[in-house]
């Protein structure tokens, strides 16, 4: 069933073209359309026109159903959803102004879904949700009967939800079938085709150019009288030579015309290759860069976490993940400030990124900010900035004129190009578009130092992390592997239900995680032999319970 169609849609701001749909956009029941593009590309403008919240300069939008939207900025809650939905979405009974960003998002989502619309428009619905909230939204949308149009920078979310993709680049939307991963593959194929066409174009142009040049040189040589020929002999053949010269020059002109008529092919843009010089990184020769033993923290009457122990080797990349308010940022700050439960190598140089962006100077340029105290050359710094999508001359812009996303990129670049060997990153992908997130992942993946980062971004955890610290109900589990590996293990555990001993298994796993920390960093009263014996007993018990589950 057709729910929406557009004709010749166009929108400009201050005479600058923002969005131009050169072909109709048709939305049918069951469509799940993801909208992507760099920050400022016009994604929100397009969505607001489709939702009827902003008038187009040209063209029309025809809607054949009921619309609901979740636009978070500059809007108050118009009506509360039913108590049942409030409970389902974890919306507390308190004033709108006192709600957190995540609570407001849950409120908007619950209210929009309760309207049972035919068309649901959502602008960055996952930006303030924790991972549990994102997965709840994915489940809701899987059973939603209408059509969904969503702007999101969460690639895992787009993969789970979407059946079609729209990319806005240079004001013009391009349409793709499939989810985000499918869209990426199609783009890669297009890039391969463009590279092939460009190489064929340059090869043919060079061939014609060389052939025309060779002919021209041959004509010039024909004008000269051979040394062995007399003047009278040369005069006799002059007419014949001129005729041949004219024919050859005509051939040259034809080649030049063919060069002009060749369809010009632009060279595809190539991403800058980033390769850190490990010699610039201060080495950490200790077995562990960082050790945490029996860390605990209370906020008011609530215990955030307790009995947390783990060890981080040099070069490890650890993602901290869990619900909003579970203590991820608190733990990062405790590590940064050298809490008594933390033992850090003396060789550590810590770089800390957080959303306050206090480390960048608004009066200085991007390049000046990043270069300050960096051990890397200006050339390498510019290579990394190019990879972070700062164009050539953009690096000379003052930070105070940058957008929020550009300031985040500048602060991040200053951290991982600084004289540090341990990075503490608190939600590094917030406010970054999809393409910048991919660039950041590449840089962090090749970074030779140690990284601890708090995030809800599943793709970032899959690409960068080799260990996870998972916060759950006041406990932390240290897991070896990325998020996909953890999901796979978790799915196996779910498939094995129901079984007796689930709580016992969890308790044993938590005790095992604690023992690993104590074995790596024994306390004063710890006897290593006793700990090792208990560790072996735990492994045996865990194995027996799992066999019973099977």
NORWOMO-V764639 format. One record per residue. N is the residue number from 1. PHI is phi as a letter, one per 40 degrees, with the letter a starting at -180 (999 if undefined). PSI is psi as a letter, one per 30 degrees, with the letter a starting at -180 (* if undefined). OMEGA is omega in radians with two decimals (NA if undefined). Layout:
BEGIN
((N PHI PSI OMEGA) (N PHI PSI OMEGA))
END
This chain:
BEGIN
((1 999 k 3.14) (2 c k -3.12) (3 b f -3.12) (4 a k 3.02) (5 a k 3.13) (6 b l 3.03) (7 b k 3.03) (8 f h -3.06) (9 c k -3.08) (10 a k 3.13) (11 a k 3.11) (12 b l 3.00) (13 b k 3.14) (14 f h 3.08) (15 g g 3.10) (16 b k -3.14) (17 c k -3.11) (18 b e -3.11) (19 b k 3.11) (20 a j 3.09) (21 c j -3.11) (22 c f 3.08) (23 b l -3.08) (24 c k 3.01) (25 b k 3.13) (26 b k 3.12) (27 b k -3.12) (28 b l 3.07) (29 d k 3.12) (30 g f 3.10) (31 c k 3.03) (32 b j -2.97) (33 b k 3.06) (34 c k -3.14) (35 b k -3.10) (36 b l 3.14) (37 i l 3.13) (38 c l 3.08) (39 d k -3.13) (40 g g -3.09) (41 c f -3.13) (42 h g -3.10) (43 c e -3.11) (44 c e 3.10) (45 c e 3.11) (46 c e -3.09) (47 c e 3.14) (48 c e 3.07) (49 c e -3.14) (50 c e -3.11) (51 c f 3.12) (52 g g -3.12) (53 c f 3.11) (54 a k -3.09) (55 c k 3.07) (56 c l 3.06) (57 c f -3.09) (58 a k 3.09) (59 g a -3.06) (60 b l 3.03) (61 b k 3.12) (62 b k -3.11) (63 b k -3.11) (64 b h 3.13) (65 a a -3.11) (66 c k -3.09) (67 b k 2.92) (68 b k -3.09) (69 b l 3.08) (70 b j 3.09) (71 b j -2.92) (72 c f -2.97) (73 c k 3.05) (74 g h -3.10) (75 b k 3.05) (76 c l 3.09) (77 c k -3.10) (78 c e -3.14) (79 a k 3.13) (80 c k 3.04) (81 c l -3.13) (82 c l 3.12) (83 d e -3.14) (84 c e 3.14) (85 c e 3.08) (86 d e 3.13) (87 c e -3.12) (88 c e -3.09) (89 c g 3.06) (90 g h 3.13) (91 c j -3.13) (92 c l 3.12) (93 c i 3.06) (94 a l -3.05) (95 c k -3.11) (96 d e -3.07) (97 c f -3.12) (98 c f -3.12) (99 c k 3.02) (100 c l 3.11) (101 d e 3.12) (102 c e 3.13) (103 c e 3.11) (104 c e 3.12) (105 c e 3.12) (106 c e 3.11) (107 c e 3.14) (108 c e -3.13) (109 c e 3.14) (110 c e -3.13) (111 c e -3.12) (112 c e -3.12) (113 c e 3.14) (114 c f 3.10) (115 c f -3.10) (116 f h -3.09) (117 c l 3.00) (118 c e -3.13) (119 b k 3.12) (120 b j 3.11) (121 b k -3.11) (122 b k 3.11) (123 b j -3.13) (124 f h -3.11) (125 c f -3.07) (126 c f -2.96) (127 c f -3.14) (128 b g -3.13) (129 c k 2.98) (130 c l -3.04) (131 c e 3.10) (132 c e 3.14) (133 c e 3.12) (134 c e -3.13) (135 c e 3.05) (136 c e 3.11) (137 c e 3.09) (138 d e -3.14) (139 c e 3.13) (140 c e -3.10) (141 c f 3.13) (142 c f 3.14) (143 b g -3.13) (144 c k -3.02) (145 c f -3.09) (146 c a 3.11) (147 b k -3.12) (148 b k 2.98) (149 b k -3.01) (150 b k 2.96) (151 c k -3.14) (152 a k 3.01) (153 b g 3.14) (154 c j -3.03) (155 c e 3.11) (156 c e 3.10) (157 c e 3.12) (158 c e 3.09) (159 c e -3.10) (160 c e -2.92) (161 b e -2.84) (162 c k 3.03) (163 b f 3.10) (164 a l 3.12) (165 b k 2.99) (166 b k 3.04) (167 b k 3.09) (168 b j 3.11) (169 a k -3.13) (170 f h 3.06) (171 g f -3.02) (172 b k 3.08) (173 c k 3.00) (174 b k -3.01) (175 b k -3.13) (176 b k 3.08) (177 c k 3.11) (178 h a -3.14) (179 c a -3.05) (180 c e 3.14) (181 c e 3.10) (182 c e 3.09) (183 c e 3.12) (184 c e 3.13) (185 c e 3.11) (186 c e 3.11) (187 c e 3.11) (188 c e 3.09) (189 c e 3.10) (190 c e 3.14) (191 c e 3.09) (192 c e 3.11) (193 c e 3.12) (194 c e 3.12) (195 c e 3.11) (196 c e -3.13) (197 c e 3.12) (198 c e 3.14) (199 c e 3.10) (200 c e 3.13) (201 c e -3.12) (202 c e 3.13) (203 c e 3.14) (204 c e 3.12) (205 c e 3.13) (206 c e 3.13) (207 c e 3.14) (208 c e 3.14) (209 c e -3.14) (210 c e 3.13) (211 c e 3.13) (212 c e 3.14) (213 c e 3.13) (214 c e 3.11) (215 c e -3.12) (216 c e 3.11) (217 c e 3.14) (218 c e 3.10) (219 c e -3.14) (220 c e 3.14) (221 c f -3.13) (222 c f -3.14) (223 c f -3.10) (224 c k 3.09) (225 c k 3.07) (226 d k -3.06) (227 c f -3.09) (228 c f -3.07) (229 c k 3.11) (230 c l 3.14) (231 c e -3.13) (232 c e 3.11) (233 c e 3.14) (234 c e -3.13) (235 c e -3.12) (236 c e -3.09) (237 c g -3.06) (238 c e -3.11) (239 c e 3.14) (240 c e 3.13) (241 c e -3.13) (242 c e 3.12) (243 c e 3.14) (244 c e 3.10) (245 c e -3.12) (246 c e 3.14) (247 c e -3.13) (248 c e 3.11) (249 c e 3.07) (250 c e 3.10) (251 c e 3.11) (252 c e 3.14) (253 c e 3.13) (254 c e 3.10) (255 c e 3.14) (256 c e 3.12) (257 c e 3.10) (258 c e 3.09) (259 c e 3.14) (260 c e -3.07) (261 c f 3.09) (262 d k 3.09) (263 c j -3.07) (264 c k 3.10) (265 b k 3.12) (266 c k 3.09) (267 c k 3.11) (268 d k 3.13) (269 c k 3.12) (270 b k 3.11) (271 c k 3.09) (272 c k 3.10) (273 c k -3.13) (274 b k 3.12) (275 b j -3.10) (276 c k 3.04) (277 c j -3.06) (278 c f 3.13) (279 c f 3.13) (280 c f -3.06) (281 c k 3.09) (282 c k -3.05) (283 c l 3.01) (284 b j -3.04) (285 c f -3.13) (286 c l 3.11) (287 c e 3.13) (288 b k 3.03) (289 c e -3.01) (290 a k 3.06) (291 b k 3.10) (292 b k -3.10) (293 b k 3.07) (294 f h 3.10) (295 c k 3.06) (296 a l -3.11) (297 a k 3.11) (298 b k 3.06) (299 b j -3.05) (300 g b 3.12) (301 c f -3.04) (302 b k 3.08) (303 c j -3.13) (304 c e 3.11) (305 a l -3.12) (306 a l 3.08) (307 f h -3.14) (308 c k 3.12) (309 b k 3.04) (310 a l -3.13) (311 b k -3.10) (312 b j 3.11) (313 c l 3.09) (314 d k 3.12) (315 g f 3.12) (316 c l 3.11) (317 b j -2.99) (318 b k 3.08) (319 c k 3.05) (320 c k -3.09) (321 a k -3.12) (322 i l -3.08) (323 c l 3.03) (324 d k 3.09) (325 g g -3.09) (326 c f 3.08) (327 h g -3.11) (328 c e 3.14) (329 c e 3.11) (330 d e -3.14) (331 c e 3.12) (332 d e 3.13) (333 c e 3.10) (334 c e 3.08) (335 c e -3.12) (336 c e -3.06) (337 c f 3.08) (338 g h 3.11) (339 d l -3.08) (340 c f 3.13) (341 c f -3.07) (342 b k 3.01) (343 b j -3.08) (344 b k 3.06) (345 c k 3.13) (346 c f -3.10) (347 c f -3.08) (348 c k 2.96) (349 b j -2.97) (350 c k 2.99) (351 b k -3.01) (352 b k 3.06) (353 b k 3.01) (354 a l -2.97) (355 c f 3.14) (356 c f 3.05) (357 f h -3.11) (358 c f -3.05) (359 c f 3.14) (360 b k -3.13) (361 c j -3.08) (362 c f -3.09) (363 c f -3.13) (364 b l -3.11) (365 c l 3.07) (366 d e -3.09) (367 c e 3.13) (368 c e 3.12) (369 c e -3.06) (370 c e -3.08) (371 c f -3.10) (372 d k 3.11) (373 g g 3.08) (374 c k 3.11) (375 c f -3.06) (376 c l -3.13) (377 c l 3.11) (378 c e -3.13) (379 c e 3.14) (380 c e 3.11) (381 d e 3.14) (382 c e 3.07) (383 c e 3.13) (384 c e 3.14) (385 c e 3.08) (386 c e 3.10) (387 c e 3.10) (388 c g 3.02) (389 g g 2.93) (390 c j -3.11) (391 c l -2.96) (392 d e -3.07) (393 c f 3.13) (394 c f -3.07) (395 c f -3.14) (396 c g 3.09) (397 c k 3.04) (398 c k -3.08) (399 c e -3.06) (400 c f 3.13) (401 c g -3.07) (402 c l 3.02) (403 c l 3.13) (404 d e 3.14) (405 c e 3.13) (406 c e 3.09) (407 c e 3.08) (408 c e 3.13) (409 d e 3.14) (410 c e 3.14) (411 c e 3.12) (412 c e 3.13) (413 c e 3.13) (414 c e -3.14) (415 c e -3.03) (416 c f 2.98) (417 b g 3.12) (418 c l -3.12) (419 c i -3.10) (420 b l 3.02) (421 b f 2.99) (422 b k 3.13) (423 b k 3.01) (424 b j -3.03) (425 b k -3.13) (426 b j -3.12) (427 f i -3.04) (428 c f -3.08) (429 c f 3.09) (430 d k 3.10) (431 g g 3.11) (432 b k 3.07) (433 c l -3.05) (434 d e -3.04) (435 c e 3.07) (436 c e 3.10) (437 c e 3.12) (438 c e 3.12) (439 c e 3.12) (440 c e 3.11) (441 d e -3.14) (442 c e -3.10) (443 c e -3.14) (444 c e 3.14) (445 c e -3.11) (446 c f 3.12) (447 c k -3.03) (448 c f -3.11) (449 c a -3.12) (450 c k -3.12) (451 b k 2.90) (452 b k -3.10) (453 b k 3.09) (454 c k -3.06) (455 a l 2.93) (456 b g -3.04) (457 c j -3.08) (458 c e -3.13) (459 c e 3.09) (460 c e 3.12) (461 c e 3.13) (462 c e -3.04) (463 c e -2.98) (464 b e -2.97) (465 c k 2.95) (466 b f 3.04) (467 a l 3.07) (468 b k 2.93) (469 b j -2.98) (470 b k -3.13) (471 c k 3.11) (472 a j 2.99) (473 f h 3.06) (474 g g 3.11) (475 b l 3.07) (476 b k 3.09) (477 b k 3.11) (478 c j -3.01) (479 b k 3.09) (480 c j -3.12) (481 h l 3.12) (482 c a -3.04) (483 c e 3.12) (484 c e 3.11) (485 c e 3.11) (486 c e 3.11) (487 d e -3.13) (488 c e 3.13) (489 c e -3.14) (490 c e 3.13) (491 c e 3.11) (492 c e -3.13) (493 c e 3.13) (494 c e 3.14) (495 c f -3.09) (496 c f 3.10) (497 c l -0.12) (498 c l 3.06) (499 a l 3.08) (500 c k 3.13) (501 h g -3.13) (502 c e -3.12) (503 c e 3.12) (504 c e 3.13) (505 c e 3.14) (506 c e 3.14) (507 c e 3.13) (508 c e 3.13) (509 c e 3.12) (510 c e 3.11) (511 c e 3.12) (512 c e 3.12) (513 c e 3.12) (514 c e -3.14) (515 c e 3.12) (516 d e 3.11) (517 c e -3.12) (518 c e 3.10) (519 c e -3.13) (520 c f -3.12) (521 a i -3.07) (522 c k 3.06) (523 c a -3.08) (524 c e -3.09) (525 c g -3.08) (526 c k 3.01) (527 b j -3.00) (528 d e -3.12) (529 c e 3.13) (530 c e 3.13) (531 c e -3.12) (532 c e 3.12) (533 c e 3.13) (534 c e 3.13) (535 c e 3.13) (536 c e 3.08) (537 c e 3.12) (538 c e 3.14) (539 d e -3.14) (540 c e 3.14) (541 c e 3.13) (542 c e 3.13) (543 c e -3.13) (544 c e 3.13) (545 c e -3.14) (546 c e 3.08) (547 c e 3.10) (548 c e 3.12) (549 c e -3.12) (550 c * NA))
END
